[in-house]
Amino acid sequence: MLNSLILFAQDAVDNTTQKTPEPFYQNPMFMFMILAALFLFVVVLPGQRRRAKEQEQLMAGMKKNDEVVTAAGIIGVVYNIKEGGEEVVLKIDENARIRVLKSSIVRIIKKDETAAAPAAAPTTPNANAKPNG
């Protein structure tokens, strides 16, 4: 009987010495979530808004006979822009036309960029040499 009283007394002492749970704001996981939310609002969202605005300006400034580059790397000349639609017809060769979405156009090539590109290309000294064989 005495042994059981001692055991009950130990349980009572153990229950009173338990630590109280720490507040939620001291939890490291909570702090990590706060930092992730700050990163989202300070870094990611403004960048997405800026890119969306640039894309919108690009679409507004695009007109017929502009040379454009698509996300797939296709270079073509704007042949037709469908009013109110999402499609643009690009002329990629004399007899070849392709329909692409406006959202796939990533850049408009200006005329001065195309003129400067061949001049900037490096030339090799043996470019006109015939192979031995």
PyMOL commands that set and color helices and strands:
alter all, ss='L'
color gray80, all
select helices_A, chain A and resi 2-16+24-26+28-61+102-104+111-120
alter helices_A, ss='H'
color red, helices_A
select strands_A, chain A and resi 67-70+75-81+87-91+97-101+105-109
alter strands_A, ss='S'
color yellow, strands_A
deselect
rebuild
show_as cartoon
